[in-house]
Amino acid sequence: MALVLYTGPANPNAFKALITAEYSGVKLELAKDFRLGVSNYTPEFLKMSPIGRVPVLETPDGAIFDSNAIARYVASLKADNPLYGSSLIDHARVEQWIDFAATRIEGGLLSLLWATSGRFDSIAFHANMLTFLIKAFKKSLHAINIHLANNTYLVGHSITLADIVMTCNLYWGYSRIMTKDFMSEFPHVERYFWTMVNQPNFKVVVGEVKQAKAVPAVLSLTMAPTKEQAKPKEFEPKEVKKEASPSKAAEAEEEEAPKPKPRYPLDLPRSKMILDEQGLYSYTKTNFFEVAIKDLCDMHDPEGYSLWFCESKYIEENTLFKAKGLWLFCGQEIPQFVIESYDMELYEWTKVDISDELQKERINAMMKDPIKNESKFYAKCLK
Ligand SMILES: N[C@@H](CCC(=O)N[C@@H](CS)C(=O)NCC(=O)O)C(=O)O
């Protein structure tokens, strides 16, 4: 029986096993017709991976979940695999960096990616949390940077399993957050990452890697300025001319006028529809429509707010997972932090035209009984 790897497309956690297989001369097959979000929640799949996570490797002796365990297994299929170094101490250090990558890099990045996905809406809490997460993540990058200042690889003088795991865990960050500017504090990590992803055995799996060009908008507001921006300006004593000409004085005033503060992305003009005052919310667990939201269509202020239908794209017959939603945003556009959500591309967004009676009916039906008439395996309504 072949070794079959179950994964969604372009998953850096699955890359770990695939790159290890390239180095070790092991053949892995990718599971056919696997659909992330659907196939991984079937009862058969849950027997292989108890919480439906991928990647999973099916072997003649049973299945293995968790990407690092899978990569270790693939490496161990080759006797005396140099991916584990050439001594007992190297072996231990390979394990050490794999654990560091799993806890400090994958763990740290996951929290950061969640926090920048726009799911948290209290601005003060959010800003504090982001500052904390960035500090913690940078501390970990700093530790690797120091190590790599004097070492080409994490362990010894050639690529080991630790480099494969570390690079794949860094990959998420490079594609979303770790721009050139972000990485300017960590030149050795930067050099290391690009050396790794350009190795033939990496390239054949990972392809061309694109580094994020900008950090998510919500993150840029809380980030410390780069070294360049933070440099204190040299003190230049101003010549005070006793009789400045009126035009010069006006120029100087213009120069010194305080610059407007950058606006928070959601800092929009106030709408006449004030949600708190109009009782459009309720903690009721029953009859939410009647108690709270029935009048939304009549109260809606299309100048201050925009309403959007959101629906999973790829809905097919018998699909186990589909999501539908109705979103109310301040302003006329979908906010940037929503656009940057990692799963944005899975949904179709349509702006509501409140003057259209059919659309009004659809809104009321959705709010009254959002899951009515849906054939469902599992359904949950979030309000
Ligand atoms: N630490 C685990 C992480 C596994 C994980 O979180 N996998 C995600 C994809 S990267 C998943 O399966 N999500 C389920 C889903 O999206 O339905 C590993 O390294 O394998």
The ligand as a Gaussian input file, in Angstrom:
#p B3LYP/6-31G(d) Opt

LIG

0 1
 N       -0.239000      21.474000      14.320000
 C       -1.039000      20.837000      13.273000
 C       -1.938000      21.892000      12.656000
 C       -3.019000      21.257000      11.789000
 C       -4.009000      22.271000      11.282000
 O       -4.366000      23.219000      12.020000
 N       -4.469000      22.085000      10.060000
 C       -5.452000      22.993000       9.446000
 C       -4.980000      23.395000       8.066000
 S       -3.379000      24.089000       8.143000
 C       -6.773000      22.230000       9.264000
 O       -6.767000      21.042000       9.089000
 N       -7.900000      22.904000       9.341000
 C       -9.185000      22.263000       9.170000
 C      -10.096000      22.969000       8.263000
 O       -9.703000      24.033000       7.760000
 O      -11.201000      22.452000       8.005000
 C       -0.083000      20.256000      12.237000
 O        1.081000      20.676000      12.203000
 O       -0.492000      19.343000      11.508000

